[in-house]
């Protein structure tokens, strides 16, 4: 035992473990590939300014940093930069120029890695992340792309932050059209301009945080969740969406919270639950200038404390069962202020002013309207097209035709104050 320990000690002294350090390209190693071959865990590879005609493959590496020192261009065939089966690899500061192919940068089967301050431009996609976890993509610049700037599939715990996309089909896409979803990930403080399909699109993931992003000047939608399969248990908060030809925040899914976003000047709907998994919460958003509907929601959804101005069609549309629509303000709707459909919807404490048509329009039975106010409706303040509803303590004033019109009959009224009532359709 003693002789064995002494032998091990002698080998260790004669052949010490390689120490981590700094490798410089081209000063210490002529190419990046040579530096990678020589690197050990903990090394930093510094690449001096210039154009390097090589595609860089980082495979099976651990705890390695590849950093540009000055303006460094990597030019080669797809992928120009590939990280595969790595742990703790960080790449920073490079411009990727693609000779041929589609995606200059690819990360596969890796974890705890980071891409920072990359620049990708031209007729290609940008970054592809596949089957990886705990990957950070930060401060990257994507310009003039014909594909998706960042496409992630089968990943978890991603952080995509402070990136800029100027022209792409989609800024960021999570999931491969319903397959290989992305989970437990964050998209934060990015800017998406001139995206033809969407700024951000998730096709069926879960537990996503989409916060403080700006989407502007695009032909498509802003932030689209669940565009193929339902998105679940996610939060969309404090984003700014403006000057788009499409919708602001279309949703297909459930248990999604959409709160404190600002949406202006949209060619489609504002916040639109197209297919609801239920229990979505649409809270304290500010919307102005929609060519379609301001907010549309469905079964078991909550629509509360939102401000909707100048929606060309309907300010707020309650289409589901067991909904709560409370404390919203709708102003200057092009047609209807607030419509109620479905069943068992509680509409409480909302104010509609200046709707070109009806302020409140009830299309089905079983709803309760409490403490709502209609002001300056172009047509009717409260217009009921079905029986079996209950109205308590509602008010209408300065209605264009009538404060109340009830052609269906069979509704219950308690302590309401209507400025006028249709004599031919009294409750």
C-alpha positions in Angstrom: 0.0 0.0 0.0 2.9 2.4 0.9 4.8 1.6 -2.3 1.6 2.1 -4.4 0.9 5.5 -2.8 4.5 6.5 -3.4 4.3 5.4 -7.1 1.2 7.5 -7.6 2.8 10.5 -6.0 5.9 10.1 -8.2 3.7 10.0 -11.4 1.8 13.1 -10.2 5.0 15.0 -9.7 6.6 14.0 -12.9 3.3 14.4 -15.0 1.2 17.2 -13.3 -2.3 17.8 -14.5 -2.6 20.5 -17.2 -3.3 23.9 -15.6 -6.1 26.1 -17.0 -5.0 29.2 -18.8 -5.3 31.5 -21.8 -4.7 30.4 -25.4 -4.4 33.2 -28.0 -5.2 32.8 -31.7 -3.1 33.2 -33.8 -0.3 34.1 -31.4 -0.3 30.7 -29.5 -2.3 28.6 -31.9 -2.6 29.3 -35.7 -6.3 28.4 -35.9 -9.3 28.3 -33.6 -9.6 24.5 -34.3 -6.0 24.1 -33.1 -6.7 26.1 -29.9 -9.8 24.0 -29.2 -7.7 20.8 -29.6 -5.1 22.1 -27.1 -7.6 23.5 -24.6 -8.3 21.9 -21.2 -11.3 22.6 -18.9 -11.1 26.1 -17.6 -9.2 27.6 -20.5 -10.0 30.9 -22.2 -9.4 31.1 -25.9 -8.9 34.7 -27.1 -9.2 35.2 -30.8 -7.6 38.4 -32.2 -9.4 40.7 -34.7 -9.7 39.5 -38.3 -11.7 37.1 -40.6 -11.2 33.4 -40.0 -12.2 31.1 -42.8 -13.2 28.1 -40.7 -16.3 26.5 -39.3 -15.8 26.1 -35.6 -17.0 22.8 -34.0 -16.8 22.6 -30.2 -17.5 19.0 -29.3 -17.5 17.3 -25.9 -15.8 20.2 -24.2 -16.2 21.2 -20.5 -15.8 24.6 -18.9 -14.4 26.5 -21.9 -14.6 30.1 -23.0 -14.2 31.2 -26.6 -14.0 35.0 -26.8 -13.4 37.5 -29.6 -10.9 40.2 -28.9 -11.9 42.9 -31.3 -13.9 42.5 -34.5 -13.8 38.8 -35.3 -15.6 37.2 -38.3 -16.1 33.5 -38.6 -16.8 32.5 -42.2 -17.7 29.1 -43.4 -20.4 26.6 -44.3 -23.3 25.6 -42.0 -22.8 25.5 -39.1 -20.2 28.2 -38.8 -20.3 27.7 -35.0 -21.5 24.4 -33.5 -21.6 23.4 -29.8 -22.3 19.7 -29.3 -22.4 17.6 -26.1 -20.7 20.3 -24.1 -21.1 21.6 -20.5 -20.2 25.1 -19.4 -19.0 26.4 -22.8 -19.3 30.2 -23.4 -18.9 31.9 -26.7 -18.8 35.7 -26.9 -18.3 38.5 -29.4 -18.2 36.9 -32.8 -19.8 37.8 -36.2 -20.9 34.7 -38.1 -20.9 34.8 -41.9 -22.5 31.8 -43.7 -21.1 30.7 -47.1 -23.8 28.1 -47.5 -26.6 26.4 -45.5 -29.3 27.8 -43.3 -28.3 28.2 -39.6 -24.9 29.7 -38.8 -25.0 28.7 -35.1 -26.2 25.4 -33.6 -26.2 24.1 -30.0 -27.2 20.5 -29.5 -27.2 18.2 -26.5 -25.5 20.7 -24.3 -26.1 22.3 -20.9 -24.9 25.3 -18.9 -23.7 27.1 -22.0 -23.9 30.7 -23.2 -23.9 32.7 -26.4 -23.2 36.4 -25.9 -22.8 39.3 -28.3 -23.0 37.3 -31.5 -23.9 39.1 -34.7 -25.7 37.2 -37.5 -26.9 38.8 -40.8 -27.9 37.8 -44.3 -30.2 35.3 -46.1 -30.3 32.6 -43.4 -31.7 31.7 -40.0 -29.8 32.5 -36.9 -29.4 30.2 -33.9 -30.7 26.7 -33.4 -30.9 25.2 -30.0 -31.8 21.5 -29.7 -32.2 19.1 -26.8 -30.2 21.5 -24.5 -30.8 23.0 -21.1 -29.7 26.0 -19.1 -28.5 27.9 -22.2 -28.2 31.7 -22.2 -28.5 33.7 -25.4 -27.8 37.3 -24.5 -27.1 40.6 -26.3 -27.1 39.1 -29.8 -27.9 41.0 -33.0 -29.8 39.4 -35.8 -30.2 41.5 -39.0 -31.9 40.9 -42.4 -32.6 37.2 -41.9 -34.9 35.2 -44.2 -35.6 32.6 -41.5 -36.1 32.4 -37.8 -33.6 34.3 -35.7 -33.6 31.8 -32.8 -35.3 28.4 -33.1 -35.4 26.1 -30.0 -36.7 22.6 -29.8 -36.7 20.0 -27.0 -35.0 22.5 -24.6 -35.6 23.5 -21.0 -34.5 26.4 -18.8 -33.4 28.7 -21.6 -32.8 32.4 -21.1 -33.0 34.6 -24.2 -32.4 38.2 -23.2 -31.5 41.6 -24.6 -31.2 40.5 -28.2 -32.2 42.6 -31.2 -33.9 41.2 -34.3 -34.2 43.5 -37.3 -36.1 41.6 -40.0 -36.9 37.9 -39.8 -39.8 35.6 -40.4 -40.0 35.0 -36.7 -37.9 36.5 -34.0 -37.9 33.6 -31.6 -39.7 30.3 -32.1 -40.1 27.7 -29.3 -41.1 24.1 -30.3 -41.1 22.4 -33.7 -44.7 23.1 -34.7 -46.2 21.3 -31.7 -43.4 18.7 -31.3 -40.3 18.9 -29.0 -41.7 21.8 -26.8 -39.6 24.2 -24.8 -40.3 24.4 -21.0 -39.4 26.5 -18.0 -37.8 29.2 -20.1 -37.6 33.0 -20.2 -37.7 35.5 -23.0 -36.8 38.9 -21.6 -36.0 42.5 -22.8 -35.6 41.6 -26.5 -36.5 43.9 -29.4 -38.2 42.5 -32.5 -38.6 44.7 -35.6 -40.1 43.9 -38.9 -41.0 40.2 -38.4 -43.3 38.9 -41.1 -44.9 36.1 -39.0 -44.4 36.9 -35.3 -41.9 38.5 -32.9 -42.2 35.5 -30.5 -44.0 32.3 -31.3 -44.4 29.3 -29.0 -46.0 26.2 -30.5 -46.9 24.2 -27.4 -44.6 24.7 -24.5 -45.2 25.4 -20.8 -44.0 27.4 -17.9 -42.7 30.3 -20.0 -42.0 33.8 -18.9 -42.2 36.4 -21.7 -41.4 39.8 -20.2 -40.4 43.4 -21.1 -40.0 42.7 -24.8 -40.7 45.2 -27.6 -42.3 44.1 -30.8 -42.8 46.7 -33.5 -43.2 47.5 -37.2 -44.0 44.0 -38.4 -46.4 42.4 -40.9 -47.2 39.6 -38.5 -48.3 39.1 -34.9 -46.6 40.3 -31.7 -46.3 37.5 -29.1 -48.1 34.3 -30.1 -48.6 31.5 -27.6 -49.8 28.1 -28.6 -49.9 28.7 -32.3 -50.0 24.9 -33.0 -50.6 23.1 -29.7 -51.8 24.7 -26.5 -49.3 26.6 -24.3 -49.8 26.2 -20.6 -48.9 27.8 -17.2 -47.1 30.8 -18.7 -46.8 34.5 -18.1 -46.7 37.4 -20.6 -46.0 40.6 -18.8 -44.9 44.2 -19.3 -44.3 43.9 -23.0 -44.8 46.7 -25.6 -46.4 45.8 -28.9 -47.0 48.5 -31.5 -47.4 49.2 -35.2 -48.1 45.7 -36.4 -50.3 44.5 -39.2 -51.3 41.4 -37.3 -52.6 40.7 -33.8 -50.9 41.7 -30.5 -51.1 38.6 -28.3 -53.0 35.7 -29.7 -53.4 32.8 -27.3 -54.2 29.1 -27.6 -53.9 27.4 -24.2 -54.8 27.6 -20.6 -53.5 29.0 -17.3 -51.8 31.9 -19.0 -51.5 35.3 -17.4 -51.3 38.3 -19.6 -50.8 41.4 -17.5 -49.5 45.0 -17.7 -48.7 44.9 -21.4 -49.1 47.9 -23.7 -50.5 47.4 -27.2 -51.0 50.1 -29.8 -51.9 50.5 -33.5 -52.6 46.9 -34.5 -54.0 45.6 -37.8 -55.8 42.7 -36.0 -57.1 41.9 -32.6 -55.3 43.0 -29.4 -55.3 40.1 -26.8 -57.2 37.2 -28.3 -57.9 33.8 -26.7 -58.5 31.9 -29.9 -58.6 28.5 -28.3 -58.8 28.5 -24.6 -57.7 25.8 -22.2 -59.4 27.8 -19.5 -58.3 29.8 -16.5 -56.4 32.5 -18.4 -56.0 35.8 -16.6 -56.0 39.1 -18.7 -55.1 41.8 -16.2 -54.3 45.5 -16.2 -53.3 45.8 -19.9 -53.5 49.0 -21.9 -54.7 48.7 -25.5 -55.3 51.5 -28.1 -56.0 51.4 -31.8 -57.0 47.9 -32.9 -58.5 47.2 -36.3 -60.3 44.2 -34.8 -61.3 43.3 -31.2 -59.6 44.7 -28.2 -59.8 41.7 -25.9 -61.5 38.4 -26.6 -61.6 35.6 -24.0 -63.3 32.3 -23.2 -64.2 29.6 -20.7 -63.1 30.3 -17.0 -61.0 33.3 -18.1 -60.7 36.5 -16.0 -60.6 39.8 -17.8 -60.0 42.5 -15.2 -58.8 46.1 -14.9 -57.9 46.6 -18.6 -58.1 49.8 -20.6 -59.3 49.4 -24.2 -59.5 52.4 -26.5 -60.5 52.7 -30.2 -61.1 49.0 -31.0 -62.7 49.1 -34.4 -65.0 46.1 -33.9 -65.6 45.3 -30.2 -63.8 46.6 -27.1 -64.1 43.4 -25.0 -65.7 40.1 -26.1 -66.7 37.5 -23.4 -67.3 34.3 -25.3 -67.1 31.6 -22.7 -68.7 30.1 -19.7 -68.0 31.0 -16.0 -66.0 34.1 -16.9 -65.3 37.1 -14.8 -65.2 40.5 -16.6 -64.6 43.2 -14.0 -63.3 46.7 -13.6 -62.4 47.3 -17.3 -62.7 50.6 -19.2 -63.7 50.7 -22.8 -63.6 53.9 -24.7 -64.6 54.9 -28.3 -65.2 51.4 -29.7 -65.9 51.5 -33.4 -69.0 49.3 -33.0 -69.8 47.5 -29.6 -68.2 48.3 -26.3 -68.6 44.9 -24.5 -70.4 41.8 -25.7 -71.4 38.8 -23.6 -72.0 35.3 -24.9 -71.6 31.8 -23.5 -73.1 31.3 -20.0 -72.6 32.2 -16.4 -70.5 35.3 -17.0 -70.2 37.9 -14.2 -69.8 41.4 -15.7 -69.1 43.7 -12.9 -67.9 47.3 -12.5 -67.1 48.0 -16.1 -67.4 51.4 -17.8 -68.1 51.8 -21.5 -68.0 55.3 -23.0 -68.4 56.6 -26.6 -69.1 53.3 -28.3 -70.4 53.9 -31.9 -73.0 51.2 -31.4 -74.2 49.5 -28.3 -72.3 49.8 -25.1 -73.2 46.5 -23.5 -74.7 43.7 -25.7 -75.9 40.5 -24.2 -76.4 37.7 -26.7 -77.1 34.6 -24.5 -78.7 33.6 -21.2 -77.5 33.1 -17.6 -75.3 36.2 -17.1 -75.2 38.7 -14.2 -74.4 42.4 -14.9 -73.6 44.4 -11.7 -72.5 48.1 -11.3 -71.7 48.7 -15.0 -71.9 52.2 -16.5 -72.7 53.1 -20.1 -72.0 56.7 -21.2 -72.6 58.2 -24.6 -73.4 55.0 -26.5 -74.1 55.7 -30.1 -77.0 53.3 -30.0 -78.2 51.4 -26.9 -76.6 51.4 -23.4 -77.7 47.9 -22.4 -79.1 45.8 -25.2 -80.4 42.3 -24.3 -81.0 39.7 -27.0 -81.7 36.8 -24.7 -83.7 36.1 -21.5 -82.7 34.7 -18.2 -80.1 37.4 -17.3 -79.9 39.5 -14.1 -79.0 43.2 -14.1 -78.3 45.0 -10.8 -77.3 48.6 -10.1 -76.3 49.4 -13.7 -76.5 52.9 -15.1 -76.7 54.4 -18.6 -76.6 58.0 -19.6 -76.5 60.1 -22.8 -77.4 57.0 -24.9 -77.9 57.6 -28.7 -81.2 55.7 -28.8 -82.1 54.0 -25.5 -80.4 53.3 -22.2 -82.1 49.9 -22.2 -83.5 47.8 -24.9 -84.9 44.3 -24.1 -86.6 42.7 -27.1 -86.1 39.2 -25.6 -87.8 39.9 -22.2 -87.7 37.5 -19.3 -84.7 39.3 -17.6 -84.5 40.4 -14.0 -83.7 44.0 -13.0 -82.8 45.4 -9.6 -81.9 49.0 -8.8 -80.8 50.0 -12.3 -80.9 53.6 -13.6 -81.4 53.9 -17.4 -81.7 57.3 -19.0 -84.3 55.9 -21.4 -86.1 52.7 -22.2 -87.4 51.4 -25.4 -91.2 51.6 -25.0 -91.8 48.8 -27.4 -89.5 46.5 -25.6 -90.0 47.1 -21.9 -88.5 44.6 -19.4 
